[in-house]
């Protein structure tokens, strides 16, 4: 399959992320194809088109849908990395399982950090909480931050055995830009949805007044 040179990677990333914030825009619903080394790497083999979007709906995503969307975002990243790092199929088959493993560990640490922050907030809201308990919670937060740093170093060391020096540097920049792009799209999508809801409210009021004859 020939790669569609006219398709912007941002279009695919935007479609997936907007689904996350409940915009109900197209989400990637193509099932992974088998038969290629590295499992889902077959979807981003050199020369392949990126995963195509299908119609979504207007309802907020369920837990199952969020998991599906997360997997589609992973496929988008795989496709983008294949392009940016000029990966061979052999290199991709080694790289993507490593990234998936570290992503799962990083997500677990992010959830842990979220829980710790909640505990810290509740501790401060309760004036009866002793300072020792608050200090212990902050130490737990520091340990979590250290674990995240250690995880990044471990990933970097493991990638040295898969990517060239230039590819490693490109990967670092790609990760920064990719996550920055997603955060920007999420913020813009939320703002557009907020404006859309405001317009719907104003439109509804107009219809009501016209019905009353005001």
N, C-alpha and C positions, 0 to 999 in steps of 0.2 A: 504494500500500500504506500502511495507517495505522500509525503508530508505536505500539508497545506501551508505554503509559505505566507499566505495572506491572513492567517488567523493569529491574532494577538494572544499571547499567554495570559495577559491580564483579563481578557474576556472570560476565559475559563475559570480562573481563580475567583473573579467577581461573582460569577453565577453560583459557585458553590458557597461562598461566604455569605451571600445575601440570603440563602436558604436558612443558614444558621440563625440569623437575626429575625427570621419569621417573615421575610418578604415574599416567600412562596414563588420565587423565580426558579427557572430551570435548574434542576440538579442532575448530577451525573448518575445515570441508572444503568449503565452498561455493565454487565457481569464480567468478571475477570476471565480471560481466556487461558486455557491450559496449553501445555506442550512446549513451553519455553523455560530455560533454566532460570531459577530465581522466582518461580511462581508467577506473580502478577507482573513481573518484568516484561512478560510477553506483550503487555499493553503499551509499553513505551520502547519497544525495539526500534532501532534506528530505521527511519523511513515511515514509521507508523504515524497516523494522525492522532491528535490528543483525544481523550474520551469525549464522545459527543453528548451534549445536553439533551434531556427530555423534559417534557412538561411537568411542572410541580403543581402545588396547590397553595391556597391561602392560609391554611391552618398552621399553628405553631408546631414545630417539629417535635415528635415524640422521642423518647429515649432511643428507640430502635432506629428512628430516622436520623437522629444525631450521630449515632454510631456509623450508619451508612454514609452520611455526609463526611465524617472524619476519614473514612476509608477512601472516599472519592478525592478528598483534598490530598491524601497521601499519594494517590495516583497522579494528581496534577503535579505534585512536587517531583515525583519520579520522572515524569515527562519533561519537566523544566530542567531538572538536573542533567538528564540525558543530553539535552540540547546545550546547556551552558558549559558542562564539563567535557563535552564531546566523548561521551562514554561508549565503550564497546559493549557488546552484549555480555561478554565474560566478566568485565569489570562491574557492570551493573548488577549481575547476578550475585556478586560478592558484596557490593556496597549496600544495596537496599535492605537485606536482612539485618545488617549491622545497625543501620539507621532506625529500623523498626524496633529493634530491641532497646536501643537507647531512648527512643521516643516514649516507649511504655514506661521506662524507669523515670524519665523526666516528668511525665504526666502524674505519676504516683507521688513524686516529690512536690509537685505543684498543688496537688490535692491536700497533701499533708500540711503545706504552708498555709493554705486557705483555712484549714481546721485550726491551726495554731493561732492564726490571726483572730479567728472568731473567739477562741478561748481567752486571748489577751484582751479583746474588747469587752467581753463579759466580766473579766476579772476587774477591769477598771471601772465598769459600771457599778459593781458591788463594792461599796466603801468598806465593807467588812473583810475584803480580801487582804491578807497580810502581804507586806512587801516581798517577803521571801517567795511566796507563790508567784508573784508577778515576775520576779527576777528569774525564777526557774523556767517560766514560760518563755521569757526573752532568750534564755540560753538555748532552749529547744529550737527557737527560731534561728539562732545563730548556727546551730548544728545542721539545720535544714539547708541554710545557705551554703555551708561548707560542703555538704553532700552534693549540692548542685554543681559547685565548682569542681569537685572531684570527678563527677560524672562527665563533665565536659573534657577534662584532661584525659580520662580513660578513653573516651570516644576519639579524641585527637590521636592518641597513641595507636589505637586500633586501625584508624583510617590510614596511618602511615604505611601499613602493609598492603593497602589496596590502591590508594591514589598517589599520583606523582606529586612533587612539591607544588607545582603550579596548580594542579587540580585541587589540592588541599586549600590553597589560598583562595581559589575561586569559590570553593565550597563555603568557606567562612563568610565571604562577601555575599554569596547567594542566600545563606541562612538569614543574615541580617536584613537584606532587601526583601526577601520573601515574607518574613514575619511583619516587617514594616508595612508592606503592601496590604497584607491581610488586615492589620489593625486599622489602616487608613480606610479601607473599603468598609469595614464594619462600622466605623464612626460615621462615614458618609451615608451608609444605608440606614442607620438608626435615625440620622437627621432627616433623611428623605421620608422615612416612614412617619416620623413625628409631624412633619409638614403635611403629609397626605392625610393623616388623621384629623389635623386641624381643619383642612379644607373640607373633609367629609362632614365634620361637625357644623361648620358654617353653612354648608350646602343643605344639610338637614334642617337647620333653623329656618333657612330661606323657604324651603318647601312648606314648613309648618305655617309660617306667616302667610304665605300665598294661599294655603288651604283655608286659613281663618279669614282671609280677605283684608289683612292689615296692610 
